[in-house]
Amino acid sequence: MKVLYIGDIVGKVGRTTSKGVLPNFVDRYKIDFVIANGENVAGGFGVTDKTAGEILNCGVHVITTGNHVWDKKESIPCIAKEDRILRPVNYP
């Protein structure tokens, strides 16, 4: 099994790059599972339904987060309803 881990996807530039590069990269290298850190995917702070959807739809299977995920209020309901977003256990 080939697993790809992508470090922090930050803001619109990170989302645009992911959409432009990831699908072909996954096909070319026959990647089976993609994990990406998305704690700063929404304008550099947090994650929203829209931004999570963008990176999940381009081939990411699971989004990890860290302390910056709490920088946007919109992150809380997004994390609560999206099973593919992991939150840090050691943060509220």
Biopython code that builds the backbone (N, CA, C, O; Angstrom):
import numpy as np
from Bio.PDB.StructureBuilder import StructureBuilder

atoms = [
    (1, "MET", "N", (0.846, -1.179, 0.000)),
    (1, "MET", "CA", (0.000, 0.000, 0.000)),
    (1, "MET", "C", (0.891, 1.241, 0.000)),
    (1, "MET", "O", (1.822, 1.351, 0.797)),
    (2, "LYS", "N", (0.593, 2.165, -0.898)),
    (2, "LYS", "CA", (1.340, 3.421, -0.960)),
    (2, "LYS", "C", (0.502, 4.527, -0.336)),
    (2, "LYS", "O", (-0.627, 4.786, -0.752)),
    (3, "VAL", "N", (1.088, 5.180, 0.685)),
    (3, "VAL", "CA", (0.425, 6.259, 1.396)),
    (3, "VAL", "C", (1.213, 7.540, 1.161)),
    (3, "VAL", "O", (2.437, 7.561, 1.285)),
    (4, "LEU", "N", (0.500, 8.602, 0.822)),
    (4, "LEU", "CA", (1.116, 9.917, 0.643)),
    (4, "LEU", "C", (0.647, 10.811, 1.777)),
    (4, "LEU", "O", (-0.553, 10.935, 2.023)),
    (5, "TYR", "N", (1.599, 11.439, 2.472)),
    (5, "TYR", "CA", (1.251, 12.420, 3.498)),
    (5, "TYR", "C", (1.694, 13.782, 3.004)),
    (5, "TYR", "O", (2.861, 13.984, 2.668)),
    (6, "ILE", "N", (0.758, 14.714, 2.961)),
    (6, "ILE", "CA", (1.044, 16.078, 2.527)),
    (6, "ILE", "C", (1.073, 16.955, 3.764)),
    (6, "ILE", "O", (0.149, 16.924, 4.577)),
    (7, "GLY", "N", (2.131, 17.735, 3.906)),
    (7, "GLY", "CA", (2.224, 18.679, 5.016)),
    (7, "GLY", "C", (1.157, 19.759, 4.886)),
    (7, "GLY", "O", (0.234, 19.614, 4.084)),
    (8, "ASP", "N", (1.260, 20.792, 5.624)),
    (8, "ASP", "CA", (0.258, 21.845, 5.736)),
    (8, "ASP", "C", (-0.167, 22.434, 4.386)),
    (8, "ASP", "O", (0.648, 23.025, 3.678)),
    (9, "ILE", "N", (-1.434, 22.269, 4.039)),
    (9, "ILE", "CA", (-2.015, 22.942, 2.877)),
    (9, "ILE", "C", (-2.536, 24.275, 3.398)),
    (9, "ILE", "O", (-3.434, 24.310, 4.239)),
    (10, "VAL", "N", (-1.972, 25.375, 2.898)),
    (10, "VAL", "CA", (-2.286, 26.693, 3.445)),
    (10, "VAL", "C", (-3.046, 27.538, 2.426)),
    (10, "VAL", "O", (-2.562, 27.793, 1.323)),
    (11, "GLY", "N", (-4.236, 27.963, 2.816)),
    (11, "GLY", "CA", (-5.013, 28.922, 2.053)),
    (11, "GLY", "C", (-5.359, 28.520, 0.632)),
    (11, "GLY", "O", (-5.251, 27.358, 0.240)),
    (12, "LYS", "N", (-5.786, 29.537, -0.134)),
    (12, "LYS", "CA", (-6.233, 29.322, -1.508)),
    (12, "LYS", "C", (-5.115, 28.789, -2.398)),
    (12, "LYS", "O", (-5.350, 27.920, -3.237)),
    (13, "VAL", "N", (-3.910, 29.301, -2.220)),
    (13, "VAL", "CA", (-2.783, 28.830, -3.037)),
    (13, "VAL", "C", (-2.548, 27.342, -2.805)),
    (13, "VAL", "O", (-2.320, 26.597, -3.758)),
    (14, "GLY", "N", (-2.599, 26.907, -1.565)),
    (14, "GLY", "CA", (-2.416, 25.492, -1.252)),
    (14, "GLY", "C", (-3.526, 24.625, -1.822)),
    (14, "GLY", "O", (-3.273, 23.534, -2.332)),
    (15, "ARG", "N", (-4.763, 25.118, -1.734)),
    (15, "ARG", "CA", (-5.892, 24.360, -2.290)),
    (15, "ARG", "C", (-5.796, 24.280, -3.808)),
    (15, "ARG", "O", (-6.015, 23.219, -4.392)),
    (16, "THR", "N", (-5.472, 25.395, -4.442)),
    (16, "THR", "CA", (-5.346, 25.423, -5.904)),
    (16, "THR", "C", (-4.230, 24.502, -6.371)),
    (16, "THR", "O", (-4.392, 23.766, -7.344)),
    (17, "THR", "N", (-3.108, 24.542, -5.682)),
    (17, "THR", "CA", (-1.984, 23.665, -6.034)),
    (17, "THR", "C", (-2.368, 22.203, -5.849)),
    (17, "THR", "O", (-2.057, 21.364, -6.694)),
    (18, "SER", "N", (-3.038, 21.901, -4.754)),
    (18, "SER", "CA", (-3.470, 20.518, -4.504)),
    (18, "SER", "C", (-4.384, 20.021, -5.618)),
    (18, "SER", "O", (-4.226, 18.903, -6.109)),
    (19, "LYS", "N", (-5.344, 20.860, -6.015)),
    (19, "LYS", "CA", (-6.271, 20.469, -7.083)),
    (19, "LYS", "C", (-5.546, 20.275, -8.410)),
    (19, "LYS", "O", (-5.905, 19.401, -9.199)),
    (20, "GLY", "N", (-4.528, 21.090, -8.651)),
    (20, "GLY", "CA", (-3.814, 21.014, -9.918)),
    (20, "GLY", "C", (-2.796, 19.894, -10.001)),
    (20, "GLY", "O", (-2.523, 19.386, -11.088)),
    (21, "VAL", "N", (-2.233, 19.502, -8.871)),
    (21, "VAL", "CA", (-1.129, 18.536, -8.863)),
    (21, "VAL", "C", (-1.542, 17.148, -8.376)),
    (21, "VAL", "O", (-1.116, 16.139, -8.937)),
    (22, "LEU", "N", (-2.358, 17.099, -7.350)),
    (22, "LEU", "CA", (-2.619, 15.829, -6.661)),
    (22, "LEU", "C", (-3.224, 14.722, -7.532)),
    (22, "LEU", "O", (-2.715, 13.602, -7.508)),
    (23, "PRO", "N", (-4.281, 14.985, -8.293)),
    (23, "PRO", "CA", (-4.868, 13.880, -9.063)),
    (23, "PRO", "C", (-3.872, 13.185, -9.994)),
    (23, "PRO", "O", (-3.835, 11.956, -10.047)),
    (24, "ASN", "N", (-3.077, 13.944, -10.716)),
    (24, "ASN", "CA", (-2.085, 13.343, -11.619)),
    (24, "ASN", "C", (-0.976, 12.637, -10.849)),
    (24, "ASN", "O", (-0.508, 11.577, -11.264)),
    (25, "PHE", "N", (-0.556, 13.215, -9.734)),
    (25, "PHE", "CA", (0.496, 12.619, -8.909)),
    (25, "PHE", "C", (0.048, 11.255, -8.381)),
    (25, "PHE", "O", (0.799, 10.281, -8.418)),
    (26, "VAL", "N", (-1.189, 11.209, -7.891)),
    (26, "VAL", "CA", (-1.752, 9.960, -7.362)),
    (26, "VAL", "C", (-1.819, 8.900, -8.460)),
    (26, "VAL", "O", (-1.471, 7.741, -8.233)),
    (27, "ASP", "N", (-2.261, 9.298, -9.634)),
    (27, "ASP", "CA", (-2.320, 8.349, -10.755)),
    (27, "ASP", "C", (-0.929, 7.885, -11.176)),
    (27, "ASP", "O", (-0.690, 6.692, -11.363)),
    (28, "ARG", "N", (-0.034, 8.825, -11.317)),
    (28, "ARG", "CA", (1.318, 8.503, -11.800)),
    (28, "ARG", "C", (2.050, 7.537, -10.876)),
    (28, "ARG", "O", (2.676, 6.582, -11.338)),
    (29, "TYR", "N", (1.970, 7.785, -9.577)),
    (29, "TYR", "CA", (2.712, 6.975, -8.607)),
    (29, "TYR", "C", (1.856, 5.894, -7.941)),
    (29, "TYR", "O", (2.307, 5.212, -7.021)),
    (30, "LYS", "N", (0.631, 5.751, -8.413)),
    (30, "LYS", "CA", (-0.277, 4.709, -7.924)),
    (30, "LYS", "C", (-0.441, 4.747, -6.395)),
    (30, "LYS", "O", (-0.306, 3.737, -5.704)),
    (31, "ILE", "N", (-0.734, 5.946, -5.905)),
    (31, "ILE", "CA", (-0.933, 6.168, -4.473)),
    (31, "ILE", "C", (-2.294, 5.592, -4.071)),
    (31, "ILE", "O", (-3.296, 5.820, -4.749)),
    (32, "ASP", "N", (-2.321, 4.851, -2.971)),
    (32, "ASP", "CA", (-3.551, 4.221, -2.497)),
    (32, "ASP", "C", (-4.332, 5.071, -1.498)),
    (32, "ASP", "O", (-5.560, 4.995, -1.438)),
    (33, "PHE", "N", (-3.619, 5.881, -0.715)),
    (33, "PHE", "CA", (-4.276, 6.617, 0.364)),
    (33, "PHE", "C", (-3.543, 7.931, 0.578)),
    (33, "PHE", "O", (-2.315, 7.960, 0.657)),
    (34, "VAL", "N", (-4.311, 9.035, 0.672)),
    (34, "VAL", "CA", (-3.715, 10.369, 0.818)),
    (34, "VAL", "C", (-4.189, 11.005, 2.123)),
    (34, "VAL", "O", (-5.388, 11.102, 2.389)),
    (35, "ILE", "N", (-3.223, 11.434, 2.925)),
    (35, "ILE", "CA", (-3.469, 12.140, 4.182)),
    (35, "ILE", "C", (-2.866, 13.529, 4.027)),
    (35, "ILE", "O", (-1.742, 13.663, 3.543)),
    (36, "ALA", "N", (-3.597, 14.563, 4.430)),
    (36, "ALA", "CA", (-3.068, 15.925, 4.321)),
    (36, "ALA", "C", (-3.386, 16.706, 5.583)),
    (36, "ALA", "O", (-4.459, 16.557, 6.167)),
    (37, "ASN", "N", (-2.442, 17.542, 5.997)),
    (37, "ASN", "CA", (-2.710, 18.443, 7.104)),
    (37, "ASN", "C", (-3.474, 19.632, 6.543)),
    (37, "ASN", "O", (-3.032, 20.266, 5.585)),
    (38, "GLY", "N", (-4.621, 19.931, 7.140)),
    (38, "GLY", "CA", (-5.463, 21.011, 6.638)),
    (38, "GLY", "C", (-5.865, 22.011, 7.693)),
    (38, "GLY", "O", (-6.901, 22.662, 7.560)),
    (39, "GLU", "N", (-5.077, 22.150, 8.732)),
    (39, "GLU", "CA", (-5.466, 23.060, 9.809)),
    (39, "GLU", "C", (-5.418, 24.526, 9.394)),
    (39, "GLU", "O", (-5.968, 25.380, 10.091)),
    (40, "ASN", "N", (-4.771, 24.832, 8.276)),
    (40, "ASN", "CA", (-4.675, 26.214, 7.793)),
    (40, "ASN", "C", (-5.249, 26.374, 6.390)),
    (40, "ASN", "O", (-4.912, 27.327, 5.688)),
    (41, "VAL", "N", (-6.101, 25.461, 5.983)),
    (41, "VAL", "CA", (-6.598, 25.430, 4.612)),
    (41, "VAL", "C", (-7.560, 26.583, 4.302)),
    (41, "VAL", "O", (-7.717, 26.950, 3.138)),
    (42, "ALA", "N", (-8.193, 27.148, 5.305)),
    (42, "ALA", "CA", (-9.163, 28.237, 5.104)),
    (42, "ALA", "C", (-8.493, 29.582, 5.350)),
    (42, "ALA", "O", (-8.527, 30.102, 6.465)),
    (43, "GLY", "N", (-7.899, 30.133, 4.333)),
    (43, "GLY", "CA", (-7.269, 31.449, 4.462)),
    (43, "GLY", "C", (-6.110, 31.483, 5.436)),
    (43, "GLY", "O", (-5.786, 32.541, 5.975)),
    (44, "GLY", "N", (-5.487, 30.355, 5.667)),
    (44, "GLY", "CA", (-4.348, 30.289, 6.573)),
    (44, "GLY", "C", (-4.712, 29.986, 8.016)),
    (44, "GLY", "O", (-3.833, 29.867, 8.870)),
    (45, "PHE", "N", (-6.020, 29.860, 8.294)),
    (45, "PHE", "CA", (-6.471, 29.601, 9.666)),
    (45, "PHE", "C", (-7.711, 28.724, 9.650)),
    (45, "PHE", "O", (-8.750, 29.136, 9.135)),
    (46, "GLY", "N", (-7.622, 27.534, 10.200)),
    (46, "GLY", "CA", (-8.791, 26.679, 10.345)),
    (46, "GLY", "C", (-9.219, 25.981, 9.065)),
    (46, "GLY", "O", (-8.516, 25.990, 8.055)),
    (47, "VAL", "N", (-10.409, 25.372, 9.146)),
    (47, "VAL", "CA", (-10.982, 24.623, 8.028)),
    (47, "VAL", "C", (-12.489, 24.872, 8.014)),
    (47, "VAL", "O", (-13.115, 24.941, 9.072)),
    (48, "THR", "N", (-13.070, 25.005, 6.836)),
    (48, "THR", "CA", (-14.512, 25.200, 6.694)),
    (48, "THR", "C", (-15.081, 24.078, 5.828)),
    (48, "THR", "O", (-14.335, 23.298, 5.235)),
    (49, "ASP", "N", (-16.401, 24.006, 5.762)),
    (49, "ASP", "CA", (-17.025, 22.997, 4.901)),
    (49, "ASP", "C", (-16.519, 23.127, 3.465)),
    (49, "ASP", "O", (-16.175, 22.133, 2.827)),
    (50, "LYS", "N", (-16.477, 24.353, 2.969)),
    (50, "LYS", "CA", (-16.060, 24.601, 1.587)),
    (50, "LYS", "C", (-14.614, 24.180, 1.351)),
    (50, "LYS", "O", (-14.316, 23.479, 0.384)),
    (51, "THR", "N", (-13.718, 24.608, 2.236)),
    (51, "THR", "CA", (-12.298, 24.318, 2.018)),
    (51, "THR", "C", (-11.982, 22.843, 2.230)),
    (51, "THR", "O", (-11.145, 22.278, 1.525)),
    (52, "ALA", "N", (-12.644, 22.219, 3.194)),
    (52, "ALA", "CA", (-12.457, 20.773, 3.392)),
    (52, "ALA", "C", (-12.941, 20.021, 2.161)),
    (52, "ALA", "O", (-12.277, 19.101, 1.683)),
    (53, "GLY", "N", (-14.102, 20.419, 1.651)),
    (53, "GLY", "CA", (-14.647, 19.781, 0.460)),
    (53, "GLY", "C", (-13.721, 19.883, -0.733)),
    (53, "GLY", "O", (-13.575, 18.929, -1.497)),
    (54, "GLU", "N", (-13.094, 21.041, -0.895)),
    (54, "GLU", "CA", (-12.177, 21.234, -2.018)),
    (54, "GLU", "C", (-11.024, 20.234, -1.984)),
    (54, "GLU", "O", (-10.699, 19.622, -3.002)),
    (55, "ILE", "N", (-10.409, 20.071, -0.822)),
    (55, "ILE", "CA", (-9.256, 19.162, -0.803)),
    (55, "ILE", "C", (-9.675, 17.695, -0.744)),
    (55, "ILE", "O", (-8.963, 16.829, -1.253)),
    (56, "LEU", "N", (-10.811, 17.410, -0.135)),
    (56, "LEU", "CA", (-11.290, 16.023, -0.141)),
    (56, "LEU", "C", (-11.696, 15.604, -1.560)),
    (56, "LEU", "O", (-11.497, 14.453, -1.950)),
    (57, "ASN", "N", (-12.257, 16.530, -2.317)),
    (57, "ASN", "CA", (-12.688, 16.223, -3.681)),
    (57, "ASN", "C", (-11.546, 16.110, -4.680)),
    (57, "ASN", "O", (-11.748, 15.612, -5.788)),
    (58, "CYS", "N", (-10.363, 16.556, -4.316)),
    (58, "CYS", "CA", (-9.237, 16.437, -5.256)),
    (58, "CYS", "C", (-8.392, 15.196, -4.981)),
    (58, "CYS", "O", (-7.372, 14.983, -5.636)),
    (59, "GLY", "N", (-8.812, 14.373, -4.010)),
    (59, "GLY", "CA", (-8.116, 13.111, -3.801)),
    (59, "GLY", "C", (-7.585, 12.856, -2.407)),
    (59, "GLY", "O", (-7.019, 11.792, -2.154)),
    (60, "VAL", "N", (-7.748, 13.799, -1.497)),
    (60, "VAL", "CA", (-7.328, 13.588, -0.108)),
    (60, "VAL", "C", (-8.374, 12.707, 0.569)),
    (60, "VAL", "O", (-9.573, 12.964, 0.449)),
    (61, "HIS", "N", (-7.932, 11.682, 1.271)),
    (61, "HIS", "CA", (-8.851, 10.780, 1.966)),
    (61, "HIS", "C", (-9.117, 11.206, 3.404)),
    (61, "HIS", "O", (-10.231, 11.044, 3.904)),
    (62, "VAL", "N", (-8.101, 11.751, 4.073)),
    (62, "VAL", "CA", (-8.219, 12.159, 5.474)),
    (62, "VAL", "C", (-7.472, 13.473, 5.668)),
    (62, "VAL", "O", (-6.376, 13.665, 5.141)),
    (63, "ILE", "N", (-8.085, 14.375, 6.436)),
    (63, "ILE", "CA", (-7.458, 15.654, 6.779)),
    (63, "ILE", "C", (-7.072, 15.612, 8.249)),
    (63, "ILE", "O", (-7.904, 15.327, 9.110)),
    (64, "THR", "N", (-5.810, 15.897, 8.530)),
    (64, "THR", "CA", (-5.373, 16.029, 9.919)),
    (64, "THR", "C", (-5.363, 17.508, 10.273)),
    (64, "THR", "O", (-5.323, 18.368, 9.394)),
    (65, "THR", "N", (-5.399, 17.793, 11.565)),
    (65, "THR", "CA", (-5.392, 19.184, 12.018)),
    (65, "THR", "C", (-4.475, 19.327, 13.221)),
    (65, "THR", "O", (-3.884, 18.357, 13.695)),
    (66, "GLY", "N", (-4.371, 20.539, 13.693)),
    (66, "GLY", "CA", (-3.577, 20.853, 14.877)),
    (66, "GLY", "C", (-4.218, 22.036, 15.583)),
    (66, "GLY", "O", (-5.410, 22.292, 15.418)),
    (67, "ASN", "N", (-3.442, 22.746, 16.357)),
    (67, "ASN", "CA", (-3.995, 23.829, 17.171)),
    (67, "ASN", "C", (-4.604, 24.969, 16.352)),
    (67, "ASN", "O", (-5.515, 25.639, 16.839)),
    (68, "HIS", "N", (-4.136, 25.210, 15.135)),
    (68, "HIS", "CA", (-4.676, 26.317, 14.335)),
    (68, "HIS", "C", (-6.087, 26.054, 13.825)),
    (68, "HIS", "O", (-6.757, 26.976, 13.362)),
    (69, "VAL", "N", (-6.540, 24.822, 13.902)),
    (69, "VAL", "CA", (-7.884, 24.517, 13.425)),
    (69, "VAL", "C", (-8.935, 25.295, 14.215)),
    (69, "VAL", "O", (-10.028, 25.546, 13.706)),
    (70, "TRP", "N", (-8.619, 25.674, 15.440)),
    (70, "TRP", "CA", (-9.584, 26.388, 16.279)),
    (70, "TRP", "C", (-9.594, 27.890, 16.009)),
    (70, "TRP", "O", (-10.351, 28.616, 16.655)),
    (71, "ASP", "N", (-8.784, 28.375, 15.081)),
    (71, "ASP", "CA", (-8.718, 29.808, 14.793)),
    (71, "ASP", "C", (-9.962, 30.341, 14.080)),
    (71, "ASP", "O", (-10.180, 31.552, 14.063)),
    (72, "LYS", "N", (-10.761, 29.485, 13.506)),
    (72, "LYS", "CA", (-12.018, 29.883, 12.858)),
    (72, "LYS", "C", (-13.175, 29.167, 13.549)),
    (72, "LYS", "O", (-13.127, 27.956, 13.769)),
    (73, "LYS", "N", (-14.213, 29.930, 13.888)),
    (73, "LYS", "CA", (-15.393, 29.324, 14.520)),
    (73, "LYS", "C", (-16.046, 28.283, 13.612)),
    (73, "LYS", "O", (-16.622, 27.303, 14.085)),
    (74, "GLU", "N", (-15.947, 28.510, 12.304)),
    (74, "GLU", "CA", (-16.569, 27.598, 11.338)),
    (74, "GLU", "C", (-15.953, 26.203, 11.373)),
    (74, "GLU", "O", (-16.555, 25.246, 10.888)),
    (75, "SER", "N", (-14.758, 26.086, 11.942)),
    (75, "SER", "CA", (-14.094, 24.783, 12.013)),
    (75, "SER", "C", (-14.846, 23.803, 12.906)),
    (75, "SER", "O", (-14.867, 22.604, 12.631)),
    (76, "ILE", "N", (-15.456, 24.302, 13.965)),
    (76, "ILE", "CA", (-16.078, 23.423, 14.960)),
    (76, "ILE", "C", (-17.213, 22.582, 14.358)),
    (76, "ILE", "O", (-17.183, 21.358, 14.488)),
    (77, "PRO", "N", (-18.218, 23.196, 13.699)),
    (77, "PRO", "CA", (-19.260, 22.348, 13.109)),
    (77, "PRO", "C", (-18.750, 21.504, 11.945)),
    (77, "PRO", "O", (-19.243, 20.400, 11.713)),
    (78, "CYS", "N", (-17.782, 22.012, 11.229)),
    (78, "CYS", "CA", (-17.202, 21.260, 10.112)),
    (78, "CYS", "C", (-16.568, 19.968, 10.614)),
    (78, "CYS", "O", (-16.805, 18.899, 10.052)),
    (79, "ILE", "N", (-15.773, 20.062, 11.658)),
    (79, "ILE", "CA", (-15.114, 18.883, 12.232)),
    (79, "ILE", "C", (-16.148, 17.920, 12.826)),
    (79, "ILE", "O", (-16.004, 16.701, 12.730)),
    (80, "ALA", "N", (-17.188, 18.484, 13.437)),
    (80, "ALA", "CA", (-18.210, 17.651, 14.076)),
    (80, "ALA", "C", (-18.959, 16.773, 13.076)),
    (80, "ALA", "O", (-19.362, 15.658, 13.409)),
    (81, "LYS", "N", (-19.148, 17.268, 11.857)),
    (81, "LYS", "CA", (-19.946, 16.485, 10.905)),
    (81, "LYS", "C", (-19.136, 15.732, 9.864)),
    (81, "LYS", "O", (-19.676, 14.847, 9.199)),
    (82, "GLU", "N", (-17.868, 16.050, 9.701)),
    (82, "GLU", "CA", (-17.046, 15.393, 8.674)),
    (82, "GLU", "C", (-16.137, 14.351, 9.311)),
    (82, "GLU", "O", (-15.172, 14.693, 9.996)),
    (83, "ASP", "N", (-16.447, 13.087, 9.084)),
    (83, "ASP", "CA", (-15.681, 11.983, 9.675)),
    (83, "ASP", "C", (-14.250, 11.885, 9.163)),
    (83, "ASP", "O", (-13.405, 11.251, 9.794)),
    (84, "ARG", "N", (-13.976, 12.507, 8.028)),
    (84, "ARG", "CA", (-12.634, 12.401, 7.442)),
    (84, "ARG", "C", (-11.687, 13.496, 7.921)),
    (84, "ARG", "O", (-10.574, 13.622, 7.411)),
    (85, "ILE", "N", (-12.126, 14.290, 8.901)),
    (85, "ILE", "CA", (-11.255, 15.305, 9.506)),
    (85, "ILE", "C", (-10.911, 14.849, 10.917)),
    (85, "ILE", "O", (-11.795, 14.625, 11.743)),
    (86, "LEU", "N", (-9.619, 14.717, 11.181)),
    (86, "LEU", "CA", (-9.148, 14.312, 12.509)),
    (86, "LEU", "C", (-8.756, 15.549, 13.297)),
    (86, "LEU", "O", (-8.090, 16.441, 12.771)),
    (87, "ARG", "N", (-9.160, 15.605, 14.535)),
    (87, "ARG", "CA", (-8.806, 16.742, 15.384)),
    (87, "ARG", "C", (-7.815, 16.299, 16.443)),
    (87, "ARG", "O", (-7.769, 15.122, 16.802)),
    (88, "PRO", "N", (-7.012, 17.247, 16.950)),
    (88, "PRO", "CA", (-6.061, 16.882, 17.992)),
    (88, "PRO", "C", (-6.786, 16.513, 19.287)),
    (88, "PRO", "O", (-7.680, 17.231, 19.734)),
    (89, "VAL", "N", (-6.401, 15.415, 19.866)),
    (89, "VAL", "CA", (-7.028, 14.950, 21.100)),
    (89, "VAL", "C", (-6.640, 15.836, 22.282)),
    (89, "VAL", "O", (-7.420, 15.994, 23.221)),
    (90, "ASN", "N", (-5.446, 16.409, 22.240)),
    (90, "ASN", "CA", (-4.965, 17.180, 23.380)),
    (90, "ASN", "C", (-5.380, 18.649, 23.333)),
    (90, "ASN", "O", (-4.834, 19.463, 24.077)),
    (91, "TYR", "N", (-6.329, 18.999, 22.477)),
    (91, "TYR", "CA", (-6.891, 20.352, 22.432)),
    (91, "TYR", "C", (-8.385, 20.243, 22.628)),
    (91, "TYR", "O", (-8.975, 19.198, 22.352)),
    (92, "PRO", "N", (-9.011, 21.321, 23.107)),
    (92, "PRO", "CA", (-10.457, 21.265, 23.417)),
    (92, "PRO", "C", (-11.334, 20.868, 22.247)),
    (92, "PRO", "O", (-12.555, 20.788, 22.389)),
]
sb = StructureBuilder()
sb.init_structure("model")
sb.init_model(0)
sb.init_chain("A")
sb.init_seg("    ")
for serial, (resi, resn, name, xyz) in enumerate(atoms, 1):
    if name == "N":
        sb.init_residue(resn, " ", resi, " ")
    sb.init_atom(name, np.array(xyz, "f"), 0.0, 1.0, " ", f" {name:<3s}", serial, name[0])
structure = sb.get_structure()
